[in-house]
Amino acid sequence: EAAVTQSPRSKVAVTGGKVTLSCHQTNNHDYMYWYRQDTGHGLRLIHYSYVADSTEKGDIPDGYKASRPSQENFSLILELASLSQTAVYFCASSDARNYAEQFFGPGTRLTVL
Amino acid sequence: GEQVEQRPPHLSVREGDSAVITCTYTDPNSYYFFWYKQEPGASLQLLMKVFSSTEINEGQGFTVLLNKKDKRLSLNLTAAHPGDSAAYFCAVSPASSSFSKLVFGQGTSLSVVP
C-alpha cells in the first residue's frame, strides 16, 4: 500500500523564522504535491512536482518554496513564516500512469506565533 | 479554472438515517471525481474514485451519483452509523488543467448521533 510520511507532525514557529516541512514517499510515484488545509476549507495546492529537481507553482504559491531533491523526497519551505501560514499541511503523491489518484500523508500542523 | 462548491458544510443525522452530501463543479470536461473521508486529526482516506463514464457507483454503505448534465456529484451514506462521523471532501480533476491536479470542495463535517 502507498506510504507517504511527513515530518515533523507538528511545529510551532515564530513569525519571520524559516520553516521546512519534509515529505517522503516509498511508492515510487513520479508526482508529489503540497497542500494546505485551513479550518472549514478544503485543500488548496501550493506546489507540485512531476520529476526530481523540478517544481511547479500551484494555486497559492506565494510565501512558499518547494524542493524535490530526489523522487522520494519533497520539501516545503517557508523562508519568512507569517501568522497567515498557520494551517495543516498535507503532502501527497501519485503515479504518472494514474496521476489523478493521490495518496496523502498524515499532515503537519504548523502554528506560527 | 475549475470551481467546486460543496454543501452542506455541516450535517447531523441520527444513526440509521441517510446522509447526502453534494458537490457542483464548473468544468464540463472534468473526468475524474473523488470522495475522501477525513477522521479527526487524521489524513485523507480515499472512499471512491468515479470516472465520468459511470454515473452510479456503490461502496460499502454508500452510493456515489454523478450527474454530468447538471455537473453535480453526490455522496449518499445509507444507514449512517457513528463510525461515519468525519469530514468528507469531494475532489474533481479538471480536464482543462495542464496536469491532473485536484480541486477540492470545502468539506462537510458529518456527525452521526446514536
Chai-1 contact restraints between the chains, C-beta under 6 A:
chainA,res_idxA,chainB,res_idxB,connection_type,confidence,min_distance_angstrom,max_distance_angstrom,comment,restraint_id
A,H41,B,Q106,contact,1.0,0.0,6.0,A-B,restraint_1
A,G42,B,F89,contact,1.0,0.0,6.0,A-B,restraint_2
A,G42,B,F104,contact,1.0,0.0,6.0,A-B,restraint_3
A,G42,B,G105,contact,1.0,0.0,6.0,A-B,restraint_4
A,G42,B,Q106,contact,1.0,0.0,6.0,A-B,restraint_5
A,G42,B,G107,contact,1.0,0.0,6.0,A-B,restraint_6
A,L43,B,F104,contact,1.0,0.0,6.0,A-B,restraint_7
A,L45,B,K101,contact,1.0,0.0,6.0,A-B,restraint_8
A,Y99,B,S100,contact,1.0,0.0,6.0,A-B,restraint_9
A,A100,B,Y32,contact,1.0,0.0,6.0,A-B,restraint_10
A,A100,B,S93,contact,1.0,0.0,6.0,A-B,restraint_11
A,A100,B,S100,contact,1.0,0.0,6.0,A-B,restraint_12
A,E101,B,K49,contact,1.0,0.0,6.0,A-B,restraint_13
A,F104,B,S43,contact,1.0,0.0,6.0,A-B,restraint_14
A,F104,B,L44,contact,1.0,0.0,6.0,A-B,restraint_15
A,P106,B,S43,contact,1.0,0.0,6.0,A-B,restraint_16
A,G107,B,S43,contact,1.0,0.0,6.0,A-B,restraint_17
